[in-house]
């Protein structure tokens, strides 16, 4: 199983980035795909999630700025981030929950927002 995340980088406040995470080698259909983030010295928290049916959940601070989407045929999840703020600086991790079996985590991608 491999989760390949990409799209992180350095951006000025107010800018945009798009993260993507492609999953491969998973035997079962993927139910939930999600993005988490972890800032230095803090715990890893949910940013957004999306089910196979398209239902989404967002952390309050990103509502209206971030959009999660998925291409189920490609087992890929995206996070479109607009109006980025310095407080969004963190390592972002993707997570997938297959219908059966354990969840899988991708390696993080660093997002740095400068003021």
DSSP file (Angstrom, degrees, kcal/mol; ACC not computed):
  #  RESIDUE AA STRUCTURE BP1 BP2  ACC     N-H-->O    O-->H-N    N-H-->O    O-->H-N    TCO  KAPPA ALPHA  PHI   PSI    X-CA   Y-CA   Z-CA
    1    1 A X              0   0    0      0, 0.0     2,-0.4     0, 0.0    24,-0.2   0.000 360.0 360.0 360.0 135.5    0.0    0.0    0.0
    2    2 A X  E     -A   24   0A   0     22,-2.5    22,-2.5     2,-0.0     2,-0.5  -0.997 360.0-168.3-139.7 133.2    1.3    3.4   -0.9
    3    3 A X  E     -A   23   0A   0     -2,-0.4   104,-0.8    20,-0.2     2,-0.7  -0.974  12.6-164.6-118.4 114.3   -0.2    6.9   -0.4
    4    4 A X  E     -A   22   0A   0     18,-2.7    18,-2.2    -2,-0.5     2,-0.3  -0.875   7.2-171.2-106.3 109.0    1.7    9.5   -2.4
    5    5 A X  E     +A   21   0A   0     -2,-0.7     2,-0.3    16,-0.2    16,-0.2  -0.745  12.5 159.3 -99.8 146.8    1.0   13.1   -1.2
    6    6 A X  E     +A   20   0A   0     14,-2.4    14,-2.5    -2,-0.3   103,-0.1  -0.965  33.9  74.7-154.3 167.9    2.1   16.2   -3.1
    7    7 A X        +     0   0    0      1,-0.3    11,-0.3    -2,-0.3    -1,-0.1   0.310  58.2 130.2 109.7  -7.3    1.4   19.9   -3.5
    8    8 A X        +     0   0    0     12,-0.1    -1,-0.3     9,-0.1     2,-0.3  -0.187  24.7 118.2 -71.4 171.6    2.8   21.4   -0.3
    9    9 A X  E     -d  111   0B   0    101,-0.9   103,-2.8   100,-0.1     2,-0.5  -0.984  61.2 -49.9 162.4-168.2    5.1   24.4   -0.3
   10   10 A X  E     +d  112   0B   0     -2,-0.3     2,-0.3   101,-0.2   103,-0.2  -0.852  53.6 164.7-101.8 131.1    5.7   27.9    0.7
   11   11 A X  E     -d  113   0B   0    101,-2.6   103,-2.4    -2,-0.5     2,-0.1  -0.988  34.9-112.0-144.4 151.2    3.0   30.5    0.0
   12   12 A X  E >   -d  114   0B   0     -2,-0.3     3,-2.3   101,-0.2    72,-0.2  -0.463  51.3 -81.4 -79.1 155.6    2.2   34.0    1.2
   13   13 A X  T 3  S+     0   0    0    101,-2.4    72,-0.2     1,-0.3    -1,-0.1  -0.300 120.4  30.3 -55.5 137.2   -0.9   34.7    3.3
   14   14 A X  T 3  S+     0   0    0     70,-3.1    69,-0.6     1,-0.3    -1,-0.3   0.262  99.0 116.7  92.7 -10.8   -3.9   35.0    1.1
   15   15 A X    <   -     0   0    0     -3,-2.3    69,-2.4    69,-0.3     2,-0.3  -0.092  56.8-123.7 -83.0-175.4   -2.5   32.5   -1.4
   16   16 A X        +     0   0    0     66,-0.2     2,-0.3    67,-0.2    66,-0.2  -0.929  21.3 178.3-133.0 152.6   -3.7   29.1   -2.5
   17   17 A X  E     - B   0  81A   0     64,-2.1    64,-3.1    -2,-0.3     2,-0.5  -0.976  17.0-145.3-144.9 155.7   -2.4   25.6   -2.8
   18   18 A X  E     - B   0  80A   0    -11,-0.3     2,-0.3    -2,-0.3    62,-0.2  -0.980  13.6-162.2-125.6 121.7   -3.8   22.3   -3.9
   19   19 A X  E     - B   0  79A   0     60,-2.6    60,-2.3    -2,-0.5     2,-0.3  -0.741   7.6-170.7 -95.1 146.9   -2.8   19.1   -2.1
   20   20 A X  E     -AB   6  78A   0    -14,-2.5   -14,-2.4    -2,-0.3     2,-0.4  -0.979   9.2-169.9-135.5 153.3   -3.3   15.7   -3.7
   21   21 A X  E     -AB   5  77A   0     56,-2.0    56,-2.3    -2,-0.3     2,-0.5  -0.935   5.6-163.8-145.5 116.9   -2.9   12.2   -2.3
   22   22 A X  E     -AB   4  76A   0    -18,-2.2   -18,-2.7    -2,-0.4     2,-0.4  -0.892   7.7-155.8-107.0 127.2   -3.0    9.1   -4.5
   23   23 A X  E     +A    3   0A   0     52,-2.9     2,-0.3    -2,-0.5   -20,-0.2  -0.824  16.3 173.1-103.2 138.4   -3.6    5.7   -2.9
   24   24 A X  E     +A    2   0A   0    -22,-2.5   -22,-2.5    -2,-0.4     3,-0.1  -0.977  53.6  33.5-140.7 154.9   -2.5    2.5   -4.5
   25   25 A X  S    S+     0   0    0     -2,-0.3     2,-0.5     1,-0.3    -1,-0.1   0.588  71.4 141.7  81.4  10.4   -2.3   -1.2   -3.6
   26   26 A X        -     0   0    0      1,-0.1    -1,-0.3   -24,-0.1     4,-0.1  -0.759  41.3-154.1 -90.6 128.4   -5.4   -1.2   -1.4
   27   27 A X  S    S+     0   0    0     -2,-0.5     2,-0.2    -3,-0.1    -1,-0.1   0.800  71.7  50.2 -73.9 -29.8   -7.4   -4.4   -1.8
   28   28 A X  S    S-     0   0    0     72,-0.2    -2,-0.0     1,-0.1     0, 0.0  -0.683  96.2 -86.5-111.2 161.1  -10.8   -3.0   -0.8
   29   29 A X        -     0   0    0     -2,-0.2    70,-2.7    69,-0.1     2,-0.5  -0.296  47.9-113.9 -60.4 149.0  -12.8    0.0   -1.9
   30   30 A X  E     -E   98   0B   0     68,-0.3    68,-0.3     1,-0.2     3,-0.1  -0.759  31.2-178.5 -92.3 128.1  -12.1    3.2    0.0
   31   31 A X  E     +     0   0B   0     66,-2.8    21,-0.5    -2,-0.5     2,-0.4   0.945  66.8  19.5 -86.4 -68.7  -14.8    4.5    2.2
   32   32 A X  E     -EF  97  51B   0     65,-1.2    65,-3.0    19,-0.2     2,-0.4  -0.874  59.5-171.0-111.1 136.8  -13.5    7.7    3.8
   33   33 A X  E     +EF  96  50B   0     17,-2.5    17,-2.6    -2,-0.4     2,-0.3  -0.971  19.8 170.6-120.8 141.5  -10.6    9.8    2.6
   34   34 A X  E     -EF  95  49B   0     61,-2.6    61,-2.4    -2,-0.4     2,-0.4  -0.962  30.5-135.2-149.7 161.0   -9.3   12.6    4.8
   35   35 A X  E     -EF  94  48B   0     13,-2.9    12,-3.0    -2,-0.3    13,-1.7  -0.980  22.7-179.4-118.5 135.2   -6.7   15.3    5.4
   36   36 A X  E     -EF  93  46B   0     57,-3.2    57,-2.7    -2,-0.4     2,-0.3  -0.823   8.8-155.5-120.8 164.6   -5.2   15.9    8.8
   37   37 A X  E     -EF  92  45B   0      8,-2.4     8,-2.8    -2,-0.3     2,-0.4  -0.995   6.8-162.2-143.4 152.7   -2.5   18.4    9.8
   38   38 A X  E     -E   91   0B   0     53,-2.2    53,-2.3    -2,-0.3     2,-0.2  -0.950   7.7-160.3-137.6 114.3    0.0   18.7   12.6
   39   39 A X    >   -     0   0    0      4,-0.5     3,-2.3    -2,-0.4    51,-0.1  -0.542  47.0 -73.2 -86.2 158.6    1.6   22.0   13.5
   40   40 A X  T 3  S+     0   0    0      1,-0.3    -1,-0.1    -2,-0.2     3,-0.1  -0.274 119.5   5.1 -54.9 128.0    4.9   22.0   15.5
   41   41 A X  T 3  S+     0   0    0      1,-0.3    -1,-0.3    -3,-0.1     2,-0.3   0.537 113.7 100.3  77.9   6.2    4.3   21.0   19.1
   42   42 A X  S <  S-     0   0    0     -3,-2.3    -1,-0.3     1,-0.1     2,-0.1  -0.768  75.0 -98.9-121.7 166.8    0.6   20.2   18.5
   43   43 A X        -     0   0    0     -2,-0.3     2,-0.5    -3,-0.1    -4,-0.5  -0.348  44.3 -95.0 -79.5 164.3   -1.4   17.1   18.0
   44   44 A X        -     0   0    0     -6,-0.2     2,-0.3    -2,-0.1    -6,-0.2  -0.698  49.9-171.5 -81.7 124.8   -2.6   15.9   14.6
   45   45 A X  E     -F   37   0B   0     -8,-2.8    -8,-2.4    -2,-0.5     2,-0.2  -0.861  27.3-102.2-121.9 151.8   -6.1   17.1   13.9
   46   46 A X  E     +F   36   0B   0     -2,-0.3   -10,-0.3   -10,-0.2     3,-0.1  -0.506  31.8 176.4 -68.4 134.0   -8.7   16.5   11.2
   47   47 A X  E     -     0   0B   0    -12,-3.0    12,-2.6     1,-0.4     2,-0.3   0.793  64.8 -24.1-100.2 -50.7   -8.9   19.2    8.6
   48   48 A X  E     -FG  35  58B   0    -13,-1.7   -13,-2.9    10,-0.2    -1,-0.4  -0.983  55.0-165.0-161.9 152.1  -11.5   17.7    6.3
   49   49 A X  E     -FG  34  57B   0      8,-2.0     8,-1.9    -2,-0.3     2,-0.3  -0.968   1.9-163.5-140.9 158.2  -13.0   14.3    5.2
   50   50 A X  E     -FG  33  56B   0    -17,-2.6   -17,-2.5    -2,-0.3     6,-0.2  -0.991  11.8-143.5-144.6 133.7  -15.1   13.0    2.4
   51   51 A X  E >   -F   32   0B   0      4,-2.3     3,-1.6    -2,-0.3   -19,-0.2  -0.353  35.7-100.9 -88.5 173.1  -17.0    9.7    2.1
   52   52 A X  T 3  S+     0   0    0    -21,-0.5    20,-0.1     1,-0.3   -20,-0.1   0.754 125.2  55.6 -64.3 -23.1  -17.5    7.6   -0.9
   53   53 A X  T 3  S-     0   0    0    -22,-0.1    -1,-0.3     2,-0.1   -22,-0.0   0.488 122.7-105.7 -88.0  -3.3  -20.9    9.2   -1.2
   54   54 A X    <   +     0   0    0     -3,-1.6     2,-0.2     1,-0.3    -2,-0.1   0.474  67.8 147.8  96.0   2.2  -19.5   12.7   -1.3
   55   55 A X        -     0   0    0      1,-0.0    -4,-2.3    -5,-0.0     2,-0.3  -0.535  30.4-158.9 -72.9 137.6  -20.4   13.8    2.3
   56   56 A X  E     -G   50   0B   0     -2,-0.2     2,-0.4    -6,-0.2    -6,-0.2  -0.854  17.4-166.6-122.2 153.4  -17.9   16.2    3.7
   57   57 A X  E     -G   49   0B   0     -8,-1.9    -8,-2.0    -2,-0.3     2,-0.4  -0.995  11.7-168.1-134.1 138.8  -16.8   17.4    7.1
   58   58 A X  E     -G   48   0B   0     -2,-0.4   -10,-0.2   -10,-0.2     2,-0.2  -0.966  27.1-114.5-129.2 145.2  -14.6   20.4    7.8
   59   59 A X    >>  -     0   0    0    -12,-2.6     3,-1.7    -2,-0.4     4,-0.8  -0.533  39.9-114.3 -68.4 143.9  -12.8   21.7   10.8
   60   60 A X  G >4 S+     0   0    0      1,-0.3     3,-0.9    -2,-0.2    -1,-0.1   0.840 110.2  57.6 -55.6 -40.3  -14.3   25.1   11.7
   61   61 A X  G 34 S+     0   0    0      1,-0.2    -1,-0.3     3,-0.0   -14,-0.0   0.656 110.2  44.1 -71.2 -13.5  -11.3   27.2   11.0
   62   62 A X  G X> S+     0   0    0     -3,-1.7     4,-2.5   -15,-0.2     3,-2.4   0.499  79.9 124.0-107.8  -5.6  -11.1   26.1    7.4
   63   63 A X  T << S+     0   0    0     -3,-0.9     4,-0.1    -4,-0.8    -3,-0.0  -0.327  82.3  14.9 -58.4 133.0  -14.8   26.3    6.5
   64   64 A X  T 34 S+     0   0    0      2,-0.4    -1,-0.3     1,-0.1     3,-0.1   0.288 126.6  59.5  85.1 -10.2  -15.3   28.5    3.4
   65   65 A X  T <4 S+     0   0    0     -3,-2.4    17,-2.0     1,-0.2     2,-0.3   0.699  98.5  51.2-115.9 -35.4  -11.6   28.4    2.6
   66   66 A X  E  <  -C   81   0A   0     -4,-2.5    -2,-0.4    15,-0.2     2,-0.4  -0.809  59.3-167.3-108.2 146.6  -10.7   24.8    2.0
   67   67 A X  E     -C   80   0A   0     13,-2.4    13,-3.2    -2,-0.3     2,-0.4  -0.991   6.3-156.4-133.4 126.9  -12.5   22.3   -0.2
   68   68 A X  E     +C   79   0A   0     -2,-0.4     2,-0.3    11,-0.2    11,-0.2  -0.820  21.5 163.6 -99.7 140.7  -12.0   18.5   -0.2
   69   69 A X  E     -C   78   0A   0      9,-1.7     9,-3.1    -2,-0.4     2,-0.3  -0.942  16.8-153.8-146.8 168.0  -12.8   16.4   -3.2
   70   70 A X  E     -C   77   0A   0     -2,-0.3     2,-0.6     7,-0.2     7,-0.2  -0.994  18.2-148.7-147.1 152.6  -12.0   13.0   -4.5
   71   71 A X  E >>> -C   76   0A   0      5,-2.9     5,-1.9    -2,-0.3     3,-1.0  -0.903  18.4-172.3-116.9  97.0  -11.6   11.0   -7.7
   72   72 A X  G >45S+     0   0    0     -2,-0.6     3,-0.8     1,-0.3   -42,-0.1   0.820  81.4  61.0 -65.0 -30.8  -12.7    7.6   -6.6
   73   73 A X  G 345S+     0   0    0      1,-0.3    -1,-0.3    -3,-0.1    -2,-0.0   0.825 115.2  35.2 -63.8 -29.6  -11.7    6.0   -9.9
   74   74 A X  G <45S-     0   0    0     -3,-1.0   -51,-0.3     2,-0.2    -1,-0.3   0.359 105.7-126.2-103.1   3.1   -8.1    7.1   -9.2
   75   75 A X  T <<5 +     0   0    0     -3,-0.8   -52,-2.9    -4,-0.5     2,-0.4   0.913  64.8 140.6  49.7  45.5   -8.3    6.6   -5.5
   76   76 A X  E   < -BC  22  71A   0     -5,-1.9    -5,-2.9   -54,-0.2     2,-0.4  -0.955  38.2-163.5-124.8 137.5   -7.1   10.2   -5.1
   77   77 A X  E     -BC  21  70A   0    -56,-2.3   -56,-2.0    -2,-0.4     2,-0.3  -0.935   8.7-161.5-118.9 144.2   -8.2   12.9   -2.7
   78   78 A X  E     -BC  20  69A   0     -9,-3.1    -9,-1.7    -2,-0.4     2,-0.4  -0.871  11.3-159.1-122.6 154.0   -7.5   16.6   -3.1
   79   79 A X  E     -BC  19  68A   0    -60,-2.3   -60,-2.6    -2,-0.3     2,-0.6  -0.916   8.9-161.9-133.7 109.4   -7.5   19.5   -0.7
   80   80 A X  E     -BC  18  67A   0    -13,-3.2   -13,-2.4    -2,-0.4     2,-0.6  -0.812  11.7-166.6 -90.7 120.6   -8.0   22.9   -2.3
   81   81 A X  E     +BC  17  66A   0    -64,-3.1   -64,-2.1    -2,-0.6     2,-0.3  -0.938   9.4 176.1-117.2 117.9   -6.8   25.6    0.1
   82   82 A X        +     0   0    0    -17,-2.0   -66,-0.2    -2,-0.6   -67,-0.2  -0.778  61.2  19.6-115.9 161.5   -7.7   29.2   -0.5
   83   83 A X  S    S-     0   0    0    -69,-0.6    -1,-0.2    -2,-0.3   -67,-0.2   0.905  84.4-159.1  48.1  50.7   -7.0   32.4    1.5
   84   84 A X        -     0   0    0    -69,-2.4   -70,-3.1    -3,-0.2     2,-0.3  -0.265   6.9-158.2 -64.6 146.1   -4.3   30.6    3.4
   85   85 A X    >   -     0   0    0    -72,-0.2     3,-2.6   -71,-0.1     4,-0.3  -0.857  32.1-109.2-122.7 156.5   -3.3   32.1    6.8
   86   86 A X  G >  S+     0   0    0     -2,-0.3     3,-1.8     1,-0.3    27,-0.3   0.836 117.6  65.1 -54.3 -31.3   -0.1   31.7    8.8
   87   87 A X  G 3  S+     0   0    0      1,-0.3    -1,-0.3   -48,-0.0   -48,-0.0   0.605  89.4  67.0 -67.9 -10.6   -2.1   29.5   11.2
   88   88 A X  G <  S+     0   0    0     -3,-2.6    -1,-0.3     2,-0.0     2,-0.2   0.526  71.1 121.5 -84.6  -6.2   -2.5   27.0    8.5
   89   89 A X    <   +     0   0    0     -3,-1.8     2,-0.3    -4,-0.3    23,-0.2  -0.400  40.8 106.5 -60.6 124.2    1.2   26.2    8.6
   90   90 A X  E    S- H   0 111B   0     21,-2.0    21,-2.8    -2,-0.2     2,-0.6  -0.970  75.7 -80.9-178.1 170.2    1.6   22.5    9.3
   91   91 A X  E     -EH  38 110B   0    -53,-2.3   -53,-2.2    -2,-0.3     2,-0.4  -0.872  47.5-146.9 -89.5 127.2    2.5   19.2    7.9
   92   92 A X  E     -EH  37 109B   0     17,-3.0    17,-2.3    -2,-0.6     2,-0.4  -0.830  14.7-169.1-102.2 132.1   -0.6   17.8    6.1
   93   93 A X  E     -E   36   0B   0    -57,-2.7   -57,-3.2    -2,-0.4     2,-0.3  -0.940  12.2-143.0-120.5 138.9   -1.3   14.1    6.1
   94   94 A X  E     -E   35   0B   0     -2,-0.4    12,-2.6    13,-0.3     2,-0.4  -0.748  17.1-169.6 -96.0 152.8   -3.8   12.1    4.0
   95   95 A X  E     -EI  34 105B   0    -61,-2.4   -61,-2.6    -2,-0.3     2,-0.4  -0.999   4.9-163.8-141.1 137.6   -5.6    9.2    5.5
   96   96 A X  E     -EI  33 104B   0      8,-2.3     8,-2.4    -2,-0.4     2,-0.6  -0.980   5.9-158.4-126.0 139.5   -7.8    6.6    3.8
   97   97 A X  E     -EI  32 103B   0    -65,-3.0   -66,-2.8    -2,-0.4   -65,-1.2  -0.932  15.0-152.3-114.9 105.9  -10.2    4.2    5.5
   98   98 A X  E     -E   30   0B   0     -2,-0.6   -68,-0.3     4,-0.5   -69,-0.1  -0.254  30.5-108.6 -67.6 164.7  -11.0    1.1    3.3
   99   99 A X  S    S+     0   0    0    -70,-2.7     2,-0.4     1,-0.1    -1,-0.1   0.844 107.6  27.9 -62.8 -32.4  -14.4   -0.6    3.7
  100  100 A X  S    S+     0   0    0    -71,-0.3   -72,-0.2     2,-0.1    -2,-0.1  -0.973 110.6  14.3-128.2 145.9  -12.5   -3.5    5.4
  101  101 A X  S    S-     0   0    0     -2,-0.4     2,-0.0    -4,-0.1    -3,-0.0  -0.275  93.7 -29.2  91.6-176.0   -9.3   -3.5    7.4
  102  102 A X        -     0   0    0      1,-0.1    -4,-0.5    -5,-0.1     2,-0.1  -0.259  62.1-104.2 -78.1 161.6   -7.1   -0.8    8.9
  103  103 A X  E     -I   97   0B   0     -6,-0.2     2,-0.4    -8,-0.0    -6,-0.2  -0.419  31.1-139.7 -78.3 160.1   -6.7    2.8    7.9
  104  104 A X  E     -I   96   0B   0     -8,-2.4    -8,-2.3    -2,-0.1     2,-0.4  -0.959   7.4-152.2-125.6 143.5   -3.6    4.0    6.0
  105  105 A X  E     -I   95   0B   0     -2,-0.4   -10,-0.2   -10,-0.2  -102,-0.2  -0.894   9.4-141.7-112.8 142.7   -1.7    7.2    6.4
  106  106 A X        -     0   0    0    -12,-2.6     2,-0.2    -2,-0.4  -102,-0.1  -0.542  34.3 -91.2 -90.9 165.9    0.4    8.9    3.8
  107  107 A X        -     0   0    0   -104,-0.8   -13,-0.3    -2,-0.2  -102,-0.2  -0.539  55.9-102.1 -71.7 145.7    3.7   10.7    4.4
  108  108 A X        -     0   0    0     -2,-0.2     2,-0.4   -15,-0.1   -15,-0.2  -0.197  23.7-148.3 -71.9 158.6    3.1   14.3    5.3
  109  109 A X  E     - H   0  92B   0    -17,-2.3   -17,-3.0  -103,-0.1     2,-0.4  -0.999  22.5-124.4-126.6 131.5    3.6   17.3    3.0
  110  110 A X  E     - H   0  91B   0     -2,-0.4  -101,-0.9   -19,-0.2     2,-0.5  -0.581  21.5-170.3 -84.5 129.7    4.7   20.6    4.5
  111  111 A X  E     -dH   9  90B   0    -21,-2.8   -21,-2.0    -2,-0.4     2,-0.5  -0.982   5.4-175.0-115.6 122.5    2.6   23.7    4.0
  112  112 A X  E     -d   10   0B   0   -103,-2.8  -101,-2.6    -2,-0.5     2,-0.6  -0.977   5.2-167.1-121.6 123.2    4.2   27.0    5.1
  113  113 A X  E     -d   11   0B   0     -2,-0.5     2,-0.3   -27,-0.3  -101,-0.2  -0.942   9.8-154.8-112.8 118.4    2.2   30.2    5.0
  114  114 A X  E      d   12   0B   0   -103,-2.4  -101,-2.4    -2,-0.6   -28,-0.1  -0.646 360.0 360.0 -93.0 149.0    4.2   33.4    5.4
  115  115 A X              0   0    0     -2,-0.3    -1,-0.1  -103,-0.2  -103,-0.1   0.454 360.0 360.0 -89.6 360.0    2.7   36.6    6.7
